[in-house]
Amino acid sequence: MTLTLHQRRALDPERHVAVTANAGSGKTRVLVERYLALVMAGVPLGEVVAVTYTEKAAAELKRKIADRIRE
C-alpha cells in the first residue's frame, strides 16, 4: 500500500488527528490503518475514538477494521 505524506502523518500514533478529504481519497483506509497502529502500539481500546457522519460510514469502518484483524 502506497501512502501520501499526509496519510503517513495521519498514521503517527504520537499525533491526534482529524481526517477530512473528498470522497474516494482514502480516508477510511487511513482510519483503519491508524486504528490498528494505535492498538498495536498498546493504546487501550477505550481511548480510541473514531467519529463518522453517517451510520453507513461507521458500519463500513467497523467492517474494514474487522477484515484487517482477520488478515
TIVO-2410 file (N, C-alpha, C; in nm, 3 decimals):
# residues 71
REC num residu      c1      c2      c3 atome chaine
REC   1      M   0.085  -0.117   0.000     N      A
REC   1      M   0.000   0.000   0.000    CA      A
REC   1      M   0.089   0.124   0.000     C      A
REC   2      T   0.069   0.213  -0.094     N      A
REC   2      T   0.145   0.336  -0.104    CA      A
REC   2      T   0.062   0.449  -0.042     C      A
REC   3      L   0.123   0.521   0.051     N      A
REC   3      L   0.054   0.630   0.120    CA      A
REC   3      L   0.116   0.763   0.085     C      A
REC   4      T   0.034   0.867   0.084     N      A
REC   4      T   0.084   1.002   0.064    CA      A
REC   4      T   0.148   1.051   0.194     C      A
REC   5      L   0.217   1.163   0.186     N      A
REC   5      L   0.278   1.223   0.305    CA      A
REC   5      L   0.173   1.250   0.412     C      A
REC   6      H   0.059   1.305   0.372     N      A
REC   6      H  -0.047   1.335   0.469    CA      A
REC   6      H  -0.103   1.208   0.531     C      A
REC   7      Q  -0.117   1.103   0.453     N      A
REC   7      Q  -0.166   0.977   0.506    CA      A
REC   7      Q  -0.066   0.918   0.605     C      A
REC   8      R   0.063   0.926   0.574     N      A
REC   8      R   0.165   0.875   0.667    CA      A
REC   8      R   0.163   0.955   0.797     C      A
REC   9      R   0.146   1.085   0.790     N      A
REC   9      R   0.138   1.167   0.911    CA      A
REC   9      R   0.016   1.129   0.994     C      A
REC  10      A  -0.095   1.100   0.927     N      A
REC  10      A  -0.217   1.063   0.998    CA      A
REC  10      A  -0.201   0.930   1.072     C      A
REC  11      L  -0.108   0.847   1.030     N      A
REC  11      L  -0.085   0.718   1.094    CA      A
REC  11      L   0.006   0.727   1.216     C      A
REC  12      D   0.069   0.840   1.238     N      A
REC  12      D   0.162   0.858   1.351    CA      A
REC  12      D   0.085   0.850   1.482     C      A
REC  13      P   0.108   0.745   1.564     N      A
REC  13      P   0.032   0.730   1.688    CA      A
REC  13      P   0.064   0.836   1.794     C      A
REC  14      E   0.166   0.916   1.772     N      A
REC  14      E   0.201   1.022   1.866    CA      A
REC  14      E   0.120   1.149   1.842     C      A
REC  15      R   0.042   1.152   1.734     N      A
REC  15      R  -0.035   1.271   1.699    CA      A
REC  15      R  -0.184   1.245   1.715     C      A
REC  16      H  -0.256   1.349   1.751     N      A
REC  16      H  -0.402   1.347   1.745    CA      A
REC  16      H  -0.436   1.407   1.609     C      A
REC  17      V  -0.528   1.344   1.537     N      A
REC  17      V  -0.557   1.393   1.403    CA      A
REC  17      V  -0.706   1.397   1.376     C      A
REC  18      A  -0.743   1.482   1.282     N      A
REC  18      A  -0.875   1.483   1.220    CA      A
REC  18      A  -0.851   1.459   1.072     C      A
REC  19      V  -0.919   1.361   1.017     N      A
REC  19      V  -0.901   1.326   0.876    CA      A
REC  19      V  -1.022   1.377   0.799     C      A
REC  20      T  -0.999   1.473   0.710     N      A
REC  20      T  -1.105   1.525   0.626    CA      A
REC  20      T  -1.054   1.529   0.483     C      A
REC  21      A  -1.137   1.486   0.390     N      A
REC  21      A  -1.098   1.486   0.249    CA      A
REC  21      A  -1.219   1.450   0.165     C      A
REC  22      N  -1.203   1.464   0.035     N      A
REC  22      N  -1.311   1.431  -0.058    CA      A
REC  22      N  -1.338   1.282  -0.062     C      A
REC  23      A  -1.455   1.246  -0.113     N      A
REC  23      A  -1.492   1.106  -0.131    CA      A
REC  23      A  -1.390   1.037  -0.220     C      A
REC  24      G  -1.356   0.913  -0.184     N      A
REC  24      G  -1.265   0.835  -0.265    CA      A
REC  24      G  -1.118   0.867  -0.247     C      A
REC  25      S  -1.086   0.948  -0.146     N      A
REC  25      S  -0.947   0.991  -0.129    CA      A
REC  25      S  -0.865   0.899  -0.038     C      A
REC  26      G  -0.930   0.801   0.026     N      A
REC  26      G  -0.856   0.709   0.112    CA      A
REC  26      G  -0.873   0.732   0.261     C      A
REC  27      K  -0.972   0.813   0.301     N      A
REC  27      K  -0.992   0.841   0.444    CA      A
REC  27      K  -1.015   0.714   0.525     C      A
REC  28      T  -1.104   0.628   0.476     N      A
REC  28      T  -1.136   0.507   0.550    CA      A
REC  28      T  -1.013   0.418   0.563     C      A
REC  29      R  -0.936   0.404   0.456     N      A
REC  29      R  -0.815   0.323   0.461    CA      A
REC  29      R  -0.719   0.376   0.567     C      A
REC  30      V  -0.702   0.507   0.571     N      A
REC  30      V  -0.611   0.568   0.669    CA      A
REC  30      V  -0.665   0.547   0.811     C      A
REC  31      L  -0.794   0.565   0.831     N      A
REC  31      L  -0.852   0.546   0.964    CA      A
REC  31      L  -0.837   0.401   1.011     C      A
REC  32      V  -0.859   0.306   0.921     N      A
REC  32      V  -0.842   0.164   0.957    CA      A
REC  32      V  -0.698   0.138   0.997     C      A
REC  33      E  -0.604   0.184   0.917     N      A
REC  33      E  -0.462   0.160   0.948    CA      A
REC  33      E  -0.421   0.231   1.076     C      A
REC  34      R  -0.473   0.352   1.099     N      A
REC  34      R  -0.442   0.424   1.222    CA      A
REC  34      R  -0.496   0.352   1.344     C      A
REC  35      Y  -0.619   0.306   1.333     N      A
REC  35      Y  -0.681   0.232   1.443    CA      A
REC  35      Y  -0.594   0.111   1.479     C      A
REC  36      L  -0.557   0.034   1.378     N      A
REC  36      L  -0.475  -0.085   1.402    CA      A
REC  36      L  -0.338  -0.049   1.458     C      A
REC  37      A  -0.278   0.058   1.408     N      A
REC  37      A  -0.147   0.101   1.457    CA      A
REC  37      A  -0.155   0.142   1.604     C      A
REC  38      L  -0.262   0.210   1.642     N      A
REC  38      L  -0.278   0.251   1.782    CA      A
REC  38      L  -0.294   0.130   1.872     C      A
REC  39      V  -0.376   0.035   1.830     N      A
REC  39      V  -0.396  -0.085   1.910    CA      A
REC  39      V  -0.266  -0.164   1.923     C      A
REC  40      M  -0.193  -0.177   1.812     N      A
REC  40      M  -0.066  -0.248   1.815    CA      A
REC  40      M   0.038  -0.176   1.900     C      A
REC  41      A   0.026  -0.045   1.913     N      A
REC  41      A   0.118   0.034   1.995    CA      A
REC  41      A   0.081   0.027   2.143     C      A
REC  42      G  -0.029  -0.043   2.174     N      A
REC  42      G  -0.066  -0.061   2.314    CA      A
REC  42      G  -0.168   0.039   2.367     C      A
REC  43      V  -0.225   0.120   2.280     N      A
REC  43      V  -0.326   0.215   2.324    CA      A
REC  43      V  -0.452   0.137   2.361     C      A
REC  44      P  -0.506   0.156   2.482     N      A
REC  44      P  -0.628   0.085   2.521    CA      A
REC  44      P  -0.744   0.119   2.428     C      A
REC  45      L  -0.825   0.019   2.393     N      A
REC  45      L  -0.936   0.040   2.301    CA      A
REC  45      L  -1.029   0.151   2.348     C      A
REC  46      G  -1.048   0.166   2.478     N      A
REC  46      G  -1.135   0.269   2.532    CA      A
REC  46      G  -1.084   0.410   2.512     C      A
REC  47      E  -0.961   0.424   2.465     N      A
REC  47      E  -0.903   0.556   2.441    CA      A
REC  47      E  -0.899   0.593   2.293     C      A
REC  48      V  -0.950   0.505   2.207     N      A
REC  48      V  -0.951   0.531   2.064    CA      A
REC  48      V  -1.092   0.574   2.024     C      A
REC  49      V  -1.102   0.689   1.959     N      A
REC  49      V  -1.232   0.740   1.914    CA      A
REC  49      V  -1.225   0.766   1.765     C      A
REC  50      A  -1.323   0.714   1.693     N      A
REC  50      A  -1.337   0.742   1.551    CA      A
REC  50      A  -1.479   0.792   1.530     C      A
REC  51      V  -1.492   0.911   1.475     N      A
REC  51      V  -1.623   0.972   1.454    CA      A
REC  51      V  -1.651   0.980   1.305     C      A
REC  52      T  -1.769   0.932   1.265     N      A
REC  52      T  -1.811   0.942   1.126    CA      A
REC  52      T  -1.943   1.018   1.123     C      A
REC  53      Y  -1.985   1.060   1.006     N      A
REC  53      Y  -2.107   1.139   0.996    CA      A
REC  53      Y  -2.231   1.057   0.965     C      A
REC  54      T  -2.214   0.932   0.926     N      A
REC  54      T  -2.332   0.850   0.895    CA      A
REC  54      T  -2.315   0.712   0.955     C      A
REC  55      E  -2.426   0.646   0.979     N      A
REC  55      E  -2.420   0.508   1.029    CA      A
REC  55      E  -2.360   0.416   0.922     C      A
REC  56      K  -2.385   0.446   0.796     N      A
REC  56      K  -2.328   0.367   0.687    CA      A
REC  56      K  -2.175   0.373   0.691     C      A
REC  57      A  -2.120   0.493   0.711     N      A
REC  57      A  -1.975   0.509   0.718    CA      A
REC  57      A  -1.918   0.437   0.840     C      A
REC  58      A  -1.989   0.444   0.952     N      A
REC  58      A  -1.944   0.375   1.074    CA      A
REC  58      A  -1.943   0.225   1.052     C      A
REC  59      A  -2.046   0.172   0.986     N      A
REC  59      A  -2.053   0.028   0.959    CA      A
REC  59      A  -1.940  -0.015   0.866     C      A
REC  60      E  -1.910   0.067   0.766     N      A
REC  60      E  -1.801   0.036   0.673    CA      A
REC  60      E  -1.667   0.035   0.747     C      A
REC  61      L  -1.646   0.133   0.833     N      A
REC  61      L  -1.522   0.140   0.910    CA      A
REC  61      L  -1.508   0.017   0.999     C      A
REC  62      K  -1.613  -0.019   1.067     N      A
REC  62      K  -1.612  -0.136   1.156    CA      A
REC  62      K  -1.582  -0.263   1.076     C      A
REC  63      R  -1.647  -0.279   0.960     N      A
REC  63      R  -1.626  -0.397   0.877    CA      A
REC  63      R  -1.482  -0.405   0.828     C      A
REC  64      K  -1.429  -0.292   0.784     N      A
REC  64      K  -1.293  -0.292   0.731    CA      A
REC  64      K  -1.189  -0.319   0.839     C      A
REC  65      I  -1.213  -0.268   0.960     N      A
REC  65      I  -1.122  -0.299   1.072    CA      A
REC  65      I  -1.127  -0.447   1.103     C      A
REC  66      A  -1.247  -0.504   1.107     N      A
REC  66      A  -1.261  -0.648   1.136    CA      A
REC  66      A  -1.194  -0.731   1.026     C      A
REC  67      D  -1.209  -0.690   0.901     N      A
REC  67      D  -1.144  -0.762   0.791    CA      A
REC  67      D  -0.993  -0.761   0.806     C      A
REC  68      R  -0.938  -0.645   0.841     N      A
REC  68      R  -0.790  -0.634   0.858    CA      A
REC  68      R  -0.742  -0.716   0.976     C      A
REC  69      I  -0.819  -0.721   1.084     N      A
REC  69      I  -0.781  -0.801   1.200    CA      A
REC  69      I  -0.778  -0.948   1.162     C      A
REC  70      R  -0.877  -0.992   1.082     N      A
REC  70      R  -0.881  -1.131   1.039    CA      A
REC  70      R  -0.763  -1.167   0.950     C      A
REC  71      E  -0.710  -1.069   0.877     N      A
REC  71      E  -0.593  -1.095   0.791    CA      A
REC  71      E  -0.475  -1.131   0.876     C      A
***
